[in-house]
Amino acid sequence: MMAVIVANKHAFLSMFCASGWQAGSEEWLQPPETAMTTFLATQDIARLVQRVGLPELLRRLVSYLEADYGRWAAFDKTPRVAAHSAEGVIELMPIADATLYSFKYVNGHPKNHRAGLPTVMAFGVLADVATGAPLLLSELTLATAMRTAATSAMVARRLARPDSRVMAIIGNGAQSEFQALAFHHLLGISELRLFDIDPAATARLQRHLQATPGLTLVPCGSIADAVRGADIVTTVTADKTNATILTPDLVEPGMHINGVGGDCPGKTELHPGVLAGARVIVEYEPQSRAEGDVQQMPAEFPVTEFWRVLAGAAPGRESREQVTVFDSVGFALEDFSALRLLHDLSRQLGLGTLLDLVPPMADPKNLYGQLQLGGQRQAA
Ligand SMILES: NC(=O)c1ccc[n+]([C@@H]2O[C@H](COP(=O)([O-])OP(=O)(O)OC[C@H]3O[C@@H](n4cnc5c(N)ncnc54)[C@H](O)[C@@H]3O)[C@@H](O)[C@H]2O)c1
């Protein structure tokens, strides 16, 4: 099929008007707007972030996330579908409400850097429930890093002590700058303690953030040094094993732990004793029990889904001394919110290209005729 790729939607519509297509005419059974899919490539997402600014984009992501988490009951939810292998996992993450459907394809391969590839790679689709038409096909590798950081910040606003200023980041890989900047801009974190088993990763994170006004960076020689005295601890390491990044002796009263890297069966970061001594918030319990750090705990171990805290149906932090844990695994709703925002911004900013993922047919039953036309548009 010959792909129709046009610089932007306005150019596309003028091309069709120039070639005789009129809105409302019977010549095509569907106007091109509904038949075409917007495609956002990596460079479109980078341009979009440049235009909006990363802090503002993270803020908008949080407001879309809160809007969607605030409509929890409206969603048809399911744990993600995973295909595990020795080196990693490939997952599909679907979700829908009454008007929009989305899915994300995402992998997690901690040794990928040896092959010159990121640990996490993703793309996703937003579709119209009424017709099934794909509205948006987007890169989601960058977008996943942004939505994960925005989700962490959204949850930390309800769980961390409001006067939190110092955060430790254990694991200084691809996600780490996004986590750091979300907590700096949205929660007022002003000092970051950095630790990674790979000193080059810490050096890169330092290089990227050193010019950020109001942010002090402190590279540390061990997890214990990084965590001592921190208000918030973000663990965002990658290893396909039951790692123990945080042990109970490192946890201080009142800490909030943002556990991001334990997100797969057999892949955890927190010692069970850390969870046992904390109030634990999860995204979607059926998925988190299998994939989160709480996979190590008995089935009756209490966890609270975040939407209940947001709705005021359950408390967030209950005391200044309480230790809180966000056992983040990444839920499909967060990608739904991200895709919704990207779709809205692509239209507002005129970014992206239009693809004919669906055959553009005058007679929708004449699919075979599409082959005879060699992919050309069918006239009525
Ligand atoms: N919860 C979510 O929604 C979500 C979203 C995206 C990624 N993730 C997970 O976050 C993790 C990090 O992703 P990434 O893209 O930054 O991966 P990455 O491979 O780019 O970075 C991981 C970093 O962790 C470091 N590391 C590994 N073991 C360590 C240890 N014991 N102590 C300190 N540092 C250690 C590595 O050296 C590396 O620099 C992955 O496990 C990924 O699956 C979770």
The ligand as a MOL file (V3000), in Angstrom:
LIG
                    3D

  0  0  0     0  0            999 V3000
M  V30 BEGIN CTAB
M  V30 COUNTS 44 48 0 0 0
M  V30 BEGIN ATOM
M  V30 1 N 7.2220 1.9730 36.5880 0
M  V30 2 C 7.1720 2.4210 35.3620 0
M  V30 3 O 6.1600 2.9610 34.9120 0
M  V30 4 C 8.4150 2.3220 34.5060 0
M  V30 5 C 8.4790 3.0390 33.3040 0
M  V30 6 C 9.6710 2.9870 32.5740 0
M  V30 7 C 10.7290 2.2080 33.0230 0
M  V30 8 N 10.5960 1.4940 34.1760 0 CHG=1
M  V30 9 C 11.7050 0.6780 34.6870 0
M  V30 10 O 12.6710 1.5760 35.1890 0
M  V30 11 C 13.9550 0.9470 35.1450 0
M  V30 12 C 14.9780 1.9050 34.5900 0
M  V30 13 O 14.6930 2.1430 33.2300 0
M  V30 14 P 15.7530 2.9340 32.3400 0
M  V30 15 O 15.0970 3.1280 31.0160 0
M  V30 16 O 16.2650 4.1230 33.0760 0 CHG=-1
M  V30 17 O 16.8950 1.8310 32.2630 0
M  V30 18 P 18.4540 2.0480 31.9810 0
M  V30 19 O 18.9860 0.7030 31.6500 0
M  V30 20 O 18.6630 3.1590 31.0170 0
M  V30 21 O 19.0390 2.5330 33.3940 0
M  V30 22 C 19.0830 1.7060 34.5230 0
M  V30 23 C 20.2730 2.1240 35.3560 0
M  V30 24 O 20.2410 1.3450 36.5760 0
M  V30 25 C 21.5800 1.0980 36.9390 0
M  V30 26 N 21.6170 0.0080 37.9090 0
M  V30 27 C 21.3750 -1.3130 37.7090 0
M  V30 28 N 21.5200 -1.9920 38.8730 0
M  V30 29 C 21.8360 -1.0760 39.8140 0
M  V30 30 C 22.1000 -1.1560 41.2080 0
M  V30 31 N 22.0760 -2.3320 41.8520 0
M  V30 32 N 22.3860 -0.0230 41.8890 0
M  V30 33 C 22.4280 1.1810 41.2450 0
M  V30 34 N 22.1930 1.3150 39.9140 0
M  V30 35 C 21.9050 0.2020 39.2120 0
M  V30 36 C 22.2670 0.7860 35.6190 0
M  V30 37 O 23.6700 0.9140 35.7030 0
M  V30 38 C 21.6230 1.8240 34.6980 0
M  V30 39 O 22.3790 3.0100 34.6110 0
M  V30 40 C 13.7660 -0.3170 34.3320 0
M  V30 41 O 13.7320 -1.4160 35.2160 0
M  V30 42 C 12.4310 -0.1350 33.6510 0
M  V30 43 O 11.8020 -1.3620 33.3910 0
M  V30 44 C 9.4750 1.5470 34.9340 0
M  V30 END ATOM
M  V30 BEGIN BOND
M  V30 1 1 1 2
M  V30 2 2 2 3
M  V30 3 1 2 4
M  V30 4 1 4 5
M  V30 5 2 4 44
M  V30 6 2 5 6
M  V30 7 1 6 7
M  V30 8 2 7 8
M  V30 9 1 8 9
M  V30 10 1 8 44
M  V30 11 1 9 10
M  V30 12 1 9 42
M  V30 13 1 10 11
M  V30 14 1 11 12
M  V30 15 1 11 40
M  V30 16 1 12 13
M  V30 17 1 13 14
M  V30 18 2 14 15
M  V30 19 1 14 16
M  V30 20 1 14 17
M  V30 21 1 17 18
M  V30 22 2 18 19
M  V30 23 1 18 20
M  V30 24 1 18 21
M  V30 25 1 21 22
M  V30 26 1 22 23
M  V30 27 1 23 24
M  V30 28 1 23 38
M  V30 29 1 24 25
M  V30 30 1 25 26
M  V30 31 1 25 36
M  V30 32 1 26 27
M  V30 33 1 26 35
M  V30 34 2 27 28
M  V30 35 1 28 29
M  V30 36 1 29 30
M  V30 37 2 29 35
M  V30 38 1 30 31
M  V30 39 2 30 32
M  V30 40 1 32 33
M  V30 41 2 33 34
M  V30 42 1 34 35
M  V30 43 1 36 37
M  V30 44 1 36 38
M  V30 45 1 38 39
M  V30 46 1 40 41
M  V30 47 1 40 42
M  V30 48 1 42 43
M  V30 END BOND
M  V30 END CTAB
M  END
